[in-house]
Amino acid sequence: MRAVTLTRMNSDVWLSVLSNPWTRFALIVVVALIVAAFLRRLFYASVRRLTRHRPTVAAMLAKGRGPMDLIIPLTALLLAFRAAPDDPSRWLGGIEHLVGVGLIGAMTWFLVGCVGALEAAVTRFNPIDAEDNLRARRVQTQVRVLSRTAMVIIILLGFAVVLMTFPAVRQFGASLLASAGLAGLAVGLAAKPVLANLIAGVQIAITQPIRIDDVVIIEQQWGRVEEITGTYVVVRIWDERRLIVPLQYFIENPFENWTRTSSQILGSVFLWFDYSLDLKPLRAELERLVKDAPEWDGRVCVLQVVETNDKAMQLRALVSSSNSGRSWDLRCRVREGLIAFVQRHSPECLPRVRADVEEMASS
């Protein structure tokens, strides 16, 4: 009889506890977090099995593991808040709003991570350290520029969605739309550099006037395109300095691109010699030099007289290489070799200042 009474008392206590709306809400939150933990473990187990032979998808999900650890429990909490009791003090609404902001931030983080993982995967499958890397440079440039642009857009949209969750900001936006003329013009002028660079980035990704690892001449500087971001390009100059150029520059200004369609290039060497120099042995020496040079690709080897004046003639040796770096080394090799050949065999034909001096009888 006493046991029955105790059981009835315990059941009454539990019923009274469960009848409290705050207690029910707390139990719902606990259950939601437990279910979220179970779903998280189930999700990762399923993903590991499905992406075992898909490294790209696996890399994207690995990048998104951090935000996913937040998205699942935050989503469960938001669903649990639907069963929350009325709160006259509104502190519960503030917590719910904070959880919603956190969920938006986590989803933005997840999307940015997925875009970065996709970019890394494409870069890994298209390396640019090969000899013929034109296709790889084209793909890397498109993916890198578009991914940077997508990241900026995702972050801006996420920030805008967070701001729109605040009633005061929504009212401010409505008032701006009501008087959008002058305000919109001012905002457009202020954001012009940012928008211009974003649009230029999309144009560069589609038309590709430059690519990663392109050899370019900008502001009379020779260098290689090292990095393309969402707003600027980093050019590695030959002396290891870095030239930072806005994206819009490549749309609005002319520049030289030595690897636009191919990395093959012609290099020229200009030399001045006397008219008495025999060109036949010099041409044979040029052919010998380039055949012994590992930088020569076997396409072009020409020696021509391209200029004359009253003192000497100018010769141009035209040779070809597979890329600009090798072309520079080949030009130096040819220049040194031809000068040394003339010094050994015809030193009298080297450029010099001559004057005819006549003795005049004194008057």
Secondary structure as GFF3:
##gff-version 3
##sequence-region A 1 363
A	DSSP	alpha_helix	2	18	.	.	.	ID=ss1
A	DSSP	alpha_helix	21	50	.	.	.	ID=ss2
A	DSSP	alpha_helix	55	63	.	.	.	ID=ss3
A	DSSP	alpha_helix	65	80	.	.	.	ID=ss4
A	DSSP	three_ten_helix	81	83	.	.	.	ID=ss5
A	DSSP	alpha_helix	91	125	.	.	.	ID=ss6
A	DSSP	alpha_helix	134	164	.	.	.	ID=ss7
A	DSSP	alpha_helix	167	178	.	.	.	ID=ss8
A	DSSP	alpha_helix	180	190	.	.	.	ID=ss9
A	DSSP	alpha_helix	192	207	.	.	.	ID=ss10
A	DSSP	beta_strand	215	218	.	.	.	ID=ss11
A	DSSP	beta_strand	221	228	.	.	.	ID=ss12
A	DSSP	beta_strand	232	237	.	.	.	ID=ss13
A	DSSP	beta_strand	242	246	.	.	.	ID=ss14
A	DSSP	alpha_helix	249	252	.	.	.	ID=ss15
A	DSSP	beta_strand	256	257	.	.	.	ID=ss16
A	DSSP	beta_strand	265	273	.	.	.	ID=ss17
A	DSSP	alpha_helix	279	292	.	.	.	ID=ss18
A	DSSP	beta_strand	296	308	.	.	.	ID=ss19
A	DSSP	beta_strand	313	321	.	.	.	ID=ss20
A	DSSP	alpha_helix	324	345	.	.	.	ID=ss21
A	DSSP	three_ten_helix	347	349	.	.	.	ID=ss22
###
